[in-house]
Amino acid sequence: MFRFPPGLLYRRFHRRKLSTSPSRPPSLPLSHPIYLIWGSNTGVGKTLVSAGIAAASLLSSANTSFQFHYLKPLQTGFPADSDSRFVLNKLRQLSLLCNPSVHLSASHRVLNVSPAVLETNPLVGEEGRGPSELHCKTLYAWEEAVSPHLAAEREGLAVKDSVVLETLGECFEEVVERGAGRERSDVLCVVETAGGVASPGPSGTLQCDLYRPFRIPAVLVGDGRLGGISATISAYESLTLRGYDVVAVAFEDHGLLNEGPLMSYMRNKVPVLVLPPIPRDLSNDLIEWFENSHHIFSNLKEIMLSAYFERIKKLQDMPKEAMDIIWWPFTQHQLVPDGGVTVIDSRCGENFSIFKVQKTEVIAPQFDACASWWTQGPDAIMQAELAREMGYTAARFGHVMFPENVHEPVLNCAELLLQGVGKGWASRAYFSDNGSTAIEIALKMAFRKFSVDHGLIVDCHEDTTNERPTELMVLALQRSYHGDTLGAMEAQAPSSYTGFLQQPWYTGRGLFLDPPSVFMHNNTWNISIPEGYNWESLKGESIAFSSRDEVFHKGRDKSELATIYSSYISEVLSRFKGSKNVGALIIEPVIQGAGGMHMVDPLFQRVLVNECRSRKIPVIFDEVFTGFWRLGVETAAELIHCVPDIACFGKLLTGGIIPLAVTLATNAVFDSFIGDSKLKALLHGHSYSAHAMGCAAAVKSIQWFKDPCSNPNITCEGRLLRELWDDKMVRRISSHPAIQRVVTLGTLCALELKAEGTSAGYGSLYARPLLEKLREDGIYMRPLGNVIYLLCGPCTSPEVCNQLLAKLHRQLDEFDGYKN
């Protein structure tokens, strides 16, 4: 029997300093294979399988020098029950009895124990010297033999998920250090979970969610008993639904032939290994069982190694393969540098998990600071909720066509939209595929409403001549962007996106106003008023503000600047006469996204809406970017204190997990399409209109974001997000010599780098060196020329946002661009 030397050191929970600040999840090293050992239930033999894999690795005659790491993050019933001690003792027994020629170096450590464990229990030991090494380690141990969340509660202290992951990450670093200089296949690490796949960890989080940030490949120990088929499949689905890769299933044979249905269910894509029955007579201490199982465990080990090498090769080859066959949007392929392709292995909440080479290859977290083109909002918990919702809905509905039909997800979604972002003005919801198509629909709605109000409609029964009594134009803003479909592009001002090089059909069917913009510079919020406004007589306090809240104050309606805005708009509209009519106003409320993250003066937009209303010009709000808490409120209409006739939403509508868009409209807009001929209906639609999965995801997201129980950032009776960006740090950045302007609002923090000539504008590469440094620092950003931005989610904690700001400020200090 292996014994521990007395008097060795160990740590207790109350002696370990628990981190209270949010930390980036640790990286997963890929220098050697690491696997999670899961069980379909408790008592199915996870530890026997771990010991069997260790024996196949260490005691094979072919492996004269192998290193095996066994990690048990959570152990209850300690010290009477210790899985890591069992593995160590069993391997020493097997080594002495079955393969005495193997010289085994063995160590055993227990890092943290509950205060309930008596101090006299020895916790650390090491014995033997040899080329083959076995390192067994328990990370956290409790005395009571119950689920970790109960043991943690009863024995006085729960351990945070982040601390468990941090400790596990430290153990992985030790695996890398100990394995330095060895071949990839000469080191293997297994991490054995506690209980079943969905058993809680010490904080109460299910272990399948607890370990998800690492997304470690899995071996599932199934159940060969009666009912085991169901339990094994349930465990397997729980893992795959969360994005785990299960490379093999192994279970003890109970004579029920469970392997048949399991192989059929898995369609032979996952190997199913059957272990011999465990003898009831344990007089030989399972030595004979391990000997009889050795070839099966050797096979399992080879499966694990093969899957590992296949994964490594795939990750290494993906950048070149992508460069050879993929055509990326908004990308000049000739400018993509060597090593410039980011391989994303997975996503967990707000973080990409990317493949990168540091000292060794790792899967490293990287904060998605562009929210994957502004779509993302879920944290890891919400991501799992959405995955389950999508899985259920796909299984229930697949896809069903929509005209004159209804299903529960779309009805629930429409009701939530009209009670939320459309509350008080909208009465109809029209579903489509994405933001650009939502805009196309909105334009058709607005033009019809204008035509009805102004007597331009011909007999709809025979509307086949394509005769047009007038040409309808939009009223829009410079720097606007409403999507990439042809109609949407016609409704935006000339830009890099609309020139002949990009869109030869573009004519720009609109009147495009140059709006005043708001920004912070040198600690002060300022309004920049373009040429053409008669504002020279304004006092300084009218265009400079000590706080952002002053900019949004509705009391500005009585200011001199409001009169100047109204005069400018009226004068421009009065010059626009003849055979053309302004049939719709379309604006991005408050923030113009792709145009450079400019904040438009909300007073100007409010005056503009009122001027259009007085002329019976329908008003469209493009909230594809700004909607659903992106700007700190559910709808940006709350910021400019007025409502539209039509509004478009997308991106965060579904939490970003699947494309869906909606165009909301008033009853008056809807009525302009009502008649006794189908030709008067809105003849527009998409094959996947109102698809059930998108609607179900939208329902979950809308409810999740506005519920204080699921979103701790919600304040003020569910109407506002708390401030996410530290004001002092934002002001410091606004005063940095490299910065031209800063805009912070809701989940957005944008800044324009000072640049001139070709270093400025959308085509500029000026920001690339800075962004490369930020990516190395764990922040993924994508620029708009010399404009860069941080975009978090509605659920992101202010602490995380402050960490992002601190890293950004540090990198700005080291940025060479502004120094040259």
Secondary structure, DSSP 8 states (H G I E B T S, - for coil): -----TT---EEGGGS----S------EE-SS-EEEEEESSTTS-HHHHHHHHHHHHHS-TT-SS-EEEEEEEEE-STTT--HHHHHHHHHHHHHHHH-TTS-EEEEEEEEEE-TTS-TTS--EEEE---SEEEEEEEEEE-SSSS-HHHHHHHTT----HHHHHHHHHHHHHHHHHHHTTS-GGGEEEEEE-SSSTT-B-TTS-BHHHHTTTT---EEEE---STTHHHHHHHHHHHHHHTT--EEEEEEE--SS-THHHHHHHTTTSS-EEEE----S--TTTTHHHHHHHHHHHHHHHHHHHHHHHHHHHHHHHHHHHHHHH---TT--GGG--TT---EEEEEETTEEEEEEESSSEEEEEEEETTHHHHT----HHHHHHHHHHHHHHHHHHS----TT---HHHHHHHHHHHHTTTTTT--EEEEESSHHHHHHHHHHHHHHHHHHHTT----GGG--S---SSEEEEEEETT----SSHHHHHTS-S-TTTSTTT-TT----EEEE---EEEEETTEEEEE--TT---TT--GGGTEESSHHHHH-GGGGGSHHHHHHHHHHHHHHHT--SSEEEEEEEE-SSEETTTTSEEE-HHHHHHHHHHHHHTT--EEEE-TTTTTTTTSSSSTHHHHT---SEEEE-GGGGTTSS--EEEEE-HHHHHTT-SSSGGGS-----TTTT-HHHHHHHHHHHHHHH-TTT-TTEETTTTEE---S-HHHHHHHHTSTTEEEEEEETTEEEEEE---GGGSSTT--TTHHHHHHHHHTTEE---BTTEEEEE--TT--HHHHHHHHHHHHHHHHH-STTT-
